[in-house]
């Protein structure tokens, strides 16, 4: 197989993993077998023009972006508040400095509390961040971290996570490849204490973060993934789409964290 198809195969695998899709999920969306996906990603099978078009549609990018091996799904970490990045085609998520600082400190805070727990790997961490963000939005109608969460087979995935952690690795945290029972596990451990004063954390924010940690951090990856699948925001989102924060207002017990009867009285 020529170099172009080999690199295209690698790009498809990279984007699939970045979006949090399993091979099974992508295979179902394309109407082909998981083995075929594995062959494509390993460069053992050429990709037809129709498959390229369908893969682009599933990834929500143009075929030009998929075929241009120099372009990628891009997460931009802004270094100043007022910097406006030049728009590029494809999926581009811009993270302002204020949001970046908040993401980092809250992540370090969560890791300082539960990162050493044997059950808390990357998958559990994703769900804890999701419930912190969506619970706060439901209760106060404001963003806390404000990450972008994609719906995939394993539950909500914050798409900015990989890029931000790359920026933090070696300075703020370390990445550890481990195992939990017989399953491989990626863990993150803090290299410094959190500085919540840096982000002017409020009492409401602190309390909600602690409530999510205390309620959910003892779940293993399967348990918290299954739990997230019954939350209305996840259920009402198409696979591969960003989960709309506004959907929290349609939550049902036990997920709803807001007392709507009090709202009606006021």
C-alpha positions as CSV (number, residue, x, y, z in Angstrom):
1,X,0.0,0.0,0.0
2,X,1.4,3.5,-0.9
3,X,2.5,6.1,1.6
4,X,-0.7,8.2,1.1
5,X,-3.1,5.5,2.1
6,X,-0.9,4.5,5.1
7,X,-0.9,8.0,6.4
8,X,-4.6,8.4,5.7
9,X,-5.2,5.2,7.7
10,X,-3.2,6.6,10.6
11,X,-5.2,9.9,10.4
12,X,-8.5,8.1,10.5
13,X,-7.4,6.1,13.6
14,X,-6.2,9.3,15.3
15,X,-9.4,11.2,14.7
16,X,-11.6,8.3,15.8
17,X,-9.7,8.1,19.1
18,X,-9.7,11.9,19.5
19,X,-13.5,11.8,19.2
20,X,-13.8,8.9,21.6
21,X,-15.3,6.4,19.1
22,X,-14.6,2.7,19.5
23,X,-13.9,0.7,16.3
24,X,-17.3,-1.0,16.9
25,X,-19.1,2.4,16.9
26,X,-17.4,3.6,13.7
27,X,-18.1,0.3,12.0
28,X,-21.8,0.5,12.9
29,X,-22.0,4.1,11.6
30,X,-20.4,3.1,8.3
31,X,-22.3,-0.2,8.0
32,X,-19.1,-2.3,7.8
33,X,-17.5,-4.8,10.1
34,X,-15.1,-3.9,13.0
35,X,-12.5,-6.1,11.3
36,X,-12.8,-3.9,8.2
37,X,-12.1,-0.8,10.4
38,X,-9.1,-2.5,12.0
39,X,-7.8,-3.4,8.5
40,X,-8.3,0.2,7.3
41,X,-6.5,1.7,10.4
42,X,-3.6,-0.8,10.0
43,X,-3.2,0.1,6.4
44,X,-4.1,-3.4,5.2
45,X,-7.2,-2.3,3.2
46,X,-7.7,0.5,0.7
47,X,-10.5,2.9,1.3
48,X,-13.1,3.5,-1.4
49,X,-14.2,7.0,-2.4
50,X,-17.7,6.2,-0.9
51,X,-16.1,5.1,2.4
52,X,-14.0,8.3,2.5
53,X,-17.2,10.4,2.0
54,X,-19.0,8.4,4.8
55,X,-16.1,8.6,7.2
56,X,-15.9,12.4,6.7
57,X,-19.7,12.6,7.4
58,X,-19.3,10.6,10.6
59,X,-16.4,12.8,11.8
60,X,-18.3,16.0,10.8
61,X,-15.5,17.2,8.6
62,X,-15.2,17.7,4.8
63,X,-13.5,15.1,2.6
64,X,-10.9,17.8,1.9
65,X,-9.9,17.9,5.6
66,X,-9.8,14.1,5.8
67,X,-7.7,13.8,2.6
68,X,-5.4,16.7,3.4
69,X,-3.0,15.0,5.7
70,X,-1.6,18.3,7.1
71,X,-5.0,19.2,8.6
72,X,-6.5,17.9,11.8
73,X,-9.2,18.4,14.4
74,X,-7.7,21.4,16.2
75,X,-8.0,22.4,19.8
76,X,-6.4,25.8,20.3
77,X,-5.2,26.9,23.8
78,X,-5.3,30.7,23.7
79,X,-2.6,32.5,25.6
80,X,-4.4,35.9,25.9
81,X,-8.0,36.8,26.5
82,X,-8.5,38.9,23.4
83,X,-6.7,36.9,20.9
84,X,-9.0,35.8,18.1
85,X,-7.6,32.8,16.2
86,X,-7.8,32.7,12.4
87,X,-10.6,30.4,11.3
88,X,-9.7,27.2,9.6
89,X,-11.9,24.5,8.0
90,X,-12.7,21.5,10.1
91,X,-13.4,21.1,13.8
92,X,-11.8,23.9,15.7
93,X,-12.3,24.5,19.5
94,X,-10.8,27.6,21.0
95,X,-10.0,27.5,24.7
96,X,-9.6,31.1,26.2
97,X,-7.0,31.6,28.8
98,X,-9.6,32.0,31.6
99,X,-11.2,28.7,30.7
100,X,-7.8,27.0,30.4
101,X,-6.7,28.1,33.8
102,X,-10.0,27.0,35.3
103,X,-9.8,23.6,33.6
104,X,-6.3,23.0,34.8
105,X,-6.9,24.0,38.4
106,X,-10.1,22.0,38.7
107,X,-8.5,19.0,37.1
108,X,-5.6,19.2,39.6
109,X,-8.0,19.6,42.4
110,X,-10.0,16.5,41.3
111,X,-6.8,14.5,40.9
112,X,-5.5,15.6,44.3
113,X,-8.7,14.2,45.8
114,X,-9.2,11.0,43.9
115,X,-6.4,10.5,41.3
116,X,-4.7,7.9,43.4
117,X,-7.9,5.8,43.8
118,X,-7.3,2.5,41.9
119,X,-10.7,2.8,40.1
120,X,-10.1,6.4,38.8
121,X,-8.5,6.2,35.4
122,X,-9.1,8.4,32.3
123,X,-12.6,7.2,31.6
124,X,-13.8,7.9,35.2
125,X,-12.1,11.3,35.1
126,X,-14.0,12.2,31.9
127,X,-17.3,11.5,33.6
128,X,-16.5,13.4,36.8
129,X,-15.6,16.5,34.7
130,X,-18.9,16.0,32.7
131,X,-21.1,15.9,35.8
132,X,-19.2,18.8,37.4
133,X,-19.9,20.9,34.3
134,X,-23.4,19.9,33.6
135,X,-24.6,19.8,37.2
136,X,-23.3,23.3,37.7
137,X,-25.0,24.5,34.5
138,X,-28.3,23.1,35.6
139,X,-28.1,24.6,39.0
140,X,-26.8,28.0,38.3
141,X,-27.3,28.5,34.5
142,X,-23.6,29.4,34.1
143,X,-20.5,27.6,32.8
144,X,-18.0,26.2,35.3
145,X,-15.3,24.6,33.3
146,X,-17.3,24.9,30.1
147,X,-15.6,22.0,28.2
148,X,-17.1,20.6,25.0
149,X,-18.3,17.0,25.5
150,X,-18.8,14.6,22.6
151,X,-21.2,11.7,22.9
152,X,-19.6,8.3,22.3
153,X,-20.1,4.7,23.2
154,X,-18.3,5.1,26.5
155,X,-20.1,8.2,27.6
156,X,-19.4,11.9,27.5
157,X,-15.8,12.8,26.4
158,X,-14.3,16.3,26.9
159,X,-12.6,16.9,23.5
160,X,-10.2,19.6,24.9
161,X,-8.8,17.1,27.5
162,X,-6.0,15.6,25.4
163,X,-4.6,18.9,24.3
164,X,-4.7,20.5,27.7
165,X,-3.2,17.5,29.5
166,X,-0.3,17.5,26.9
167,X,0.3,21.1,27.9
168,X,0.3,20.1,31.6
169,X,2.3,16.9,31.5
170,X,5.6,17.0,33.3
171,X,4.8,20.3,35.0
172,X,1.4,19.9,36.6
173,X,0.7,16.2,36.3
174,X,2.1,12.9,35.1
175,X,0.5,10.3,32.9
176,X,0.8,6.7,34.1
177,X,-0.1,3.5,32.2
178,X,-1.5,1.1,34.7
179,X,-4.1,-1.7,34.9
180,X,-7.3,-2.1,36.9
181,X,-8.0,-5.8,37.4
182,X,-7.3,-7.2,33.9
183,X,-8.0,-4.0,32.0
184,X,-5.4,-1.4,30.8
185,X,-5.9,1.9,32.5
186,X,-4.5,5.4,31.9
187,X,-4.1,7.4,35.1
188,X,-3.1,11.0,35.9
189,X,-1.4,12.0,39.1
190,X,-0.9,15.6,40.2
191,X,2.7,17.0,40.6
192,X,1.6,20.0,42.5
193,X,-1.3,21.1,44.8
194,X,-4.2,23.0,43.2
195,X,-4.3,26.8,43.4
196,X,-8.0,27.5,43.6
197,X,-7.4,31.2,44.5
198,X,-5.9,31.6,41.0
199,X,-9.3,31.1,39.4
200,X,-11.3,32.8,42.1
201,X,-13.3,29.7,42.9
202,X,-16.7,30.5,44.5
203,X,-18.3,28.6,47.4
204,X,-21.0,27.3,45.1
205,X,-18.4,26.0,42.7
206,X,-16.3,24.3,45.4
207,X,-19.4,22.7,46.9
208,X,-20.6,21.3,43.7
209,X,-17.2,19.9,42.7
210,X,-17.0,18.2,46.1
211,X,-20.5,16.8,45.8
212,X,-19.7,15.2,42.4
213,X,-16.5,13.8,43.8
214,X,-18.2,12.4,46.9
215,X,-21.1,10.9,45.0
216,X,-19.4,9.4,41.9
217,X,-15.7,8.8,42.4
218,X,-16.1,5.3,43.9
219,X,-17.6,4.0,40.7
220,X,-15.4,2.1,38.3
221,X,-15.3,2.9,34.5
222,X,-18.2,0.7,33.6
223,X,-20.4,1.8,36.4
224,X,-20.0,5.5,35.8
225,X,-20.2,5.0,32.0
226,X,-23.6,3.2,32.4
227,X,-24.7,5.9,34.8
228,X,-23.9,8.7,32.3
229,X,-25.9,6.8,29.6
230,X,-29.1,7.4,31.5
231,X,-28.6,11.1,31.8
232,X,-31.0,13.1,29.5
233,X,-28.2,15.2,27.9
234,X,-26.4,12.1,26.7
235,X,-29.6,10.3,25.7
236,X,-30.9,13.2,23.6
237,X,-27.6,13.7,21.6
238,X,-26.7,11.9,18.4
239,X,-23.5,9.8,18.5
240,X,-20.5,11.9,17.7
241,X,-22.3,15.2,18.4
242,X,-21.4,17.8,21.0
243,X,-23.8,17.5,24.0
244,X,-25.9,20.6,24.5
245,X,-25.7,22.2,27.9
246,X,-29.3,23.4,27.6
247,X,-30.5,19.8,27.7
248,X,-29.8,19.6,31.5
249,X,-33.1,21.4,32.1
250,X,-35.0,18.3,30.9
251,X,-33.3,16.0,33.4
252,X,-35.2,13.6,35.6
253,X,-34.4,12.2,39.0
254,X,-31.8,11.1,40.2
255,X,-29.8,13.2,37.9
256,X,-31.4,16.6,38.4
257,X,-29.6,18.7,41.0
258,X,-31.9,21.7,40.9
259,X,-35.1,22.2,43.0
260,X,-37.5,23.6,40.3
261,X,-40.4,23.9,42.8
262,X,-38.4,26.7,44.6
263,X,-38.0,28.4,41.2
264,X,-41.8,28.3,40.7
265,X,-42.4,29.9,44.1
266,X,-40.1,32.9,43.4
